[in-house]
């Protein structure tokens, strides 16, 4: 990470940019609902670009912003819903692993 990265992420402009990207990711995830081929493209996109680990890390950056946390959880929910009918066993394992990481990241900051 760059010096001052955590502080910069908390600025309004950056937070709004992150929210915009998360909303767009939700749209991409929902595209997977249109069939097997589209679902496979969506899965390839999120795995090849390493988006899921990045989104999990956002949980640590925005743990005090419930609006952002809800958006992150909805992104994962949209992805899982779009993939659940079409994913292979291997893809399902990857999704489950990332969802577990998401829950652990959330729990580590919100244990009480």
C-alpha positions as CSV (number, residue, x, y, z in Angstrom):
1,X,0.0,0.0,0.0
2,X,1.0,3.6,-0.6
3,X,1.6,5.9,2.3
4,X,-1.6,7.6,3.4
5,X,-3.7,5.1,1.5
6,X,-6.0,4.2,4.3
7,X,-6.7,7.9,5.1
8,X,-7.2,8.7,1.4
9,X,-9.8,5.9,1.1
10,X,-11.9,7.6,3.8
11,X,-12.3,10.8,1.8
12,X,-15.8,11.4,0.5
13,X,-14.7,11.4,-3.2
14,X,-12.9,8.1,-2.9
15,X,-15.7,6.5,-0.9
16,X,-18.2,7.6,-3.5
17,X,-16.0,6.2,-6.3
18,X,-15.7,2.9,-4.4
19,X,-19.5,2.8,-4.0
20,X,-19.9,3.5,-7.8
21,X,-17.6,0.6,-8.6
22,X,-19.4,-1.7,-6.3
23,X,-22.7,-0.9,-7.9
24,X,-21.2,-1.6,-11.3
25,X,-19.9,-4.9,-10.0
26,X,-23.4,-5.8,-8.9
27,X,-24.6,-5.1,-12.4
28,X,-21.9,-7.3,-13.9
29,X,-22.8,-10.0,-11.4
30,X,-26.5,-9.9,-12.3
31,X,-25.5,-10.4,-15.9
32,X,-24.7,-14.0,-15.0
33,X,-28.4,-14.6,-14.4
34,X,-29.0,-14.7,-18.2
35,X,-27.5,-18.2,-18.8
36,X,-24.6,-20.5,-18.5
37,X,-22.3,-18.8,-21.0
38,X,-22.8,-15.4,-19.4
39,X,-22.4,-16.8,-15.9
40,X,-19.1,-18.4,-16.9
41,X,-17.9,-15.1,-18.4
42,X,-18.8,-13.3,-15.2
43,X,-16.9,-15.9,-13.1
44,X,-13.9,-15.8,-15.3
45,X,-13.9,-12.0,-15.0
46,X,-14.1,-11.8,-11.2
47,X,-11.5,-14.6,-10.8
48,X,-8.9,-13.4,-13.4
49,X,-9.1,-9.8,-12.2
50,X,-8.8,-10.8,-8.5
51,X,-11.8,-8.6,-7.7
52,X,-13.1,-10.8,-4.9
53,X,-10.1,-10.6,-2.7
54,X,-10.0,-6.9,-3.3
55,X,-13.6,-6.5,-2.3
56,X,-13.0,-8.5,0.8
57,X,-10.1,-6.1,1.7
58,X,-12.6,-3.2,1.4
59,X,-14.3,-4.7,4.5
60,X,-11.3,-3.7,6.5
61,X,-11.0,-0.2,5.0
62,X,-14.7,0.7,5.4
63,X,-15.6,-1.3,8.6
64,X,-17.2,1.9,10.1
65,X,-19.3,2.6,7.1
66,X,-22.4,0.4,7.2
67,X,-23.6,1.7,3.9
68,X,-20.5,0.5,2.2
69,X,-20.5,-2.8,4.1
70,X,-24.0,-3.5,3.0
71,X,-23.1,-2.8,-0.6
72,X,-20.1,-5.2,-0.4
73,X,-22.3,-7.9,1.0
74,X,-24.9,-7.3,-1.7
75,X,-22.1,-7.6,-4.4
76,X,-21.2,-11.1,-3.1
77,X,-24.9,-12.0,-2.8
78,X,-25.5,-11.0,-6.4
79,X,-22.5,-13.0,-7.6
80,X,-23.5,-16.1,-5.7
81,X,-27.1,-15.9,-6.9
82,X,-26.0,-15.5,-10.5
83,X,-23.5,-18.4,-10.2
84,X,-25.4,-21.0,-8.1
85,X,-27.1,-22.7,-11.0
86,X,-24.2,-22.8,-13.5
87,X,-21.0,-23.1,-11.5
88,X,-18.9,-26.2,-11.4
89,X,-17.8,-27.9,-8.2
90,X,-14.4,-26.1,-8.4
91,X,-16.0,-22.7,-9.0
92,X,-18.4,-23.3,-6.2
93,X,-15.5,-24.0,-3.9
94,X,-13.8,-20.8,-4.9
95,X,-17.0,-18.8,-4.3
96,X,-17.5,-20.5,-0.9
97,X,-13.9,-19.7,0.1
98,X,-14.3,-16.0,-0.8
99,X,-17.6,-15.8,1.0
100,X,-16.1,-17.3,4.1
101,X,-13.2,-14.8,3.9
102,X,-15.9,-12.0,3.6
103,X,-17.7,-13.3,6.7
104,X,-14.4,-13.6,8.6
105,X,-13.4,-10.0,7.6
106,X,-16.8,-8.7,8.8
107,X,-16.7,-10.7,12.0
108,X,-13.2,-9.6,12.9
109,X,-14.3,-6.0,13.0
110,X,-17.9,-6.5,14.3
111,X,-17.5,-9.2,16.9
112,X,-19.7,-7.5,19.5
